[in-house]
Amino acid sequence: MSLHCPRLFSSHHFAHSVASSLLLFRLLFRFLACI
């Protein structure tokens, strides 16, 4: 069970980082569009 935890955590962390980066880029493009 301990062998599955790190992989699951890493995949969840990777997905969260990707989602946050996409949200950040979306906000950045919206800000540039307003200018």
Z-matrix of the N, CA and C atoms (Angstrom, degrees):
N
C 1 1.467
C 2 1.537 1 110.04
N 3 1.334 2 115.65 1 -37.06
C 4 1.467 3 119.00 2 179.77
C 5 1.534 4 111.10 3 -67.62
N 6 1.346 5 116.94 4 -22.93
C 7 1.460 6 120.36 5 179.29
C 8 1.530 7 111.16 6 -75.25
N 9 1.333 8 116.94 7 -28.12
C 10 1.463 9 120.78 8 -179.15
C 11 1.527 10 112.11 9 -84.67
N 12 1.322 11 117.01 10 -23.96
C 13 1.465 12 120.06 11 -177.29
C 14 1.533 13 113.42 12 -63.58
N 15 1.340 14 119.04 13 -51.15
C 16 1.469 15 119.17 14 -178.34
C 17 1.530 16 113.17 15 -59.39
N 18 1.326 17 116.76 16 -41.63
C 19 1.470 18 119.49 17 -179.12
C 20 1.527 19 110.45 18 -65.40
N 21 1.329 20 116.35 19 -42.44
C 22 1.459 21 120.47 20 179.38
C 23 1.522 22 110.05 21 -64.31
N 24 1.332 23 116.24 22 -42.04
C 25 1.466 24 120.79 23 -179.99
C 26 1.523 25 110.71 24 -65.30
N 27 1.342 26 116.31 25 -42.34
C 28 1.460 27 120.19 26 -178.68
C 29 1.538 28 111.01 27 -65.51
N 30 1.327 29 116.16 28 -40.91
C 31 1.470 30 119.41 29 179.81
C 32 1.525 31 110.43 30 -67.11
N 33 1.336 32 116.64 31 -38.75
C 34 1.464 33 120.33 32 179.07
C 35 1.524 34 109.82 33 -67.29
N 36 1.336 35 116.58 34 -40.91
C 37 1.465 36 121.06 35 179.44
C 38 1.524 37 110.24 36 -65.04
N 39 1.335 38 117.00 37 -40.09
C 40 1.459 39 121.53 38 179.64
C 41 1.529 40 110.05 39 -64.31
N 42 1.339 41 116.81 40 -44.55
C 43 1.465 42 120.85 41 179.75
C 44 1.525 43 110.14 42 -63.58
N 45 1.334 44 116.62 43 -39.75
C 46 1.462 45 120.30 44 -179.40
C 47 1.525 46 110.73 45 -66.87
N 48 1.335 47 116.84 46 -40.74
C 49 1.465 48 120.63 47 179.86
C 50 1.534 49 110.56 48 -66.45
N 51 1.338 50 116.54 49 -39.73
C 52 1.466 51 120.47 50 178.36
C 53 1.525 52 110.63 51 -64.71
N 54 1.328 53 116.82 52 -43.50
C 55 1.468 54 120.97 53 -179.66
C 56 1.525 55 110.16 54 -64.28
N 57 1.330 56 117.18 55 -41.85
C 58 1.469 57 120.77 56 -179.50
C 59 1.528 58 110.31 57 -67.00
N 60 1.345 59 117.14 58 -38.84
C 61 1.464 60 120.23 59 179.36
C 62 1.532 61 110.50 60 -67.12
N 63 1.334 62 117.14 61 -39.00
C 64 1.465 63 120.31 62 178.37
C 65 1.527 64 110.07 63 -64.81
N 66 1.330 65 116.57 64 -39.94
C 67 1.462 66 120.38 65 178.98
C 68 1.522 67 109.75 66 -65.01
N 69 1.340 68 115.94 67 -39.71
C 70 1.462 69 120.43 68 -179.99
C 71 1.526 70 110.39 69 -65.11
N 72 1.339 71 117.02 70 -44.04
C 73 1.465 72 120.34 71 178.34
C 74 1.532 73 110.73 72 -63.55
N 75 1.340 74 117.18 73 -37.18
C 76 1.465 75 120.47 74 179.33
C 77 1.519 76 110.52 75 -64.13
N 78 1.335 77 116.28 76 -42.24
C 79 1.462 78 119.97 77 178.39
C 80 1.528 79 110.26 78 -66.56
N 81 1.337 80 116.28 79 -37.50
C 82 1.465 81 120.31 80 -179.85
C 83 1.529 82 110.51 81 -65.30
N 84 1.326 83 117.28 82 -44.66
C 85 1.469 84 120.65 83 179.36
C 86 1.530 85 110.70 84 -64.62
N 87 1.342 86 116.90 85 -36.94
C 88 1.462 87 120.13 86 178.32
C 89 1.519 88 110.27 87 -65.76
N 90 1.342 89 115.88 88 -39.16
C 91 1.464 90 120.59 89 178.75
C 92 1.531 91 110.21 90 -65.34
N 93 1.340 92 117.28 91 -42.06
C 94 1.466 93 121.06 92 179.13
C 95 1.527 94 110.46 93 -67.27
N 96 1.325 95 116.67 94 -34.53
C 97 1.465 96 120.13 95 -179.84
C 98 1.532 97 110.23 96 -67.77
N 99 1.329 98 115.99 97 -34.54
C 100 1.475 99 119.08 98 179.48
C 101 1.524 100 110.51 99 -68.15
N 102 1.320 101 117.37 100 -32.71
C 103 1.467 102 120.18 101 179.33
C 104 1.534 103 108.78 102 -74.31
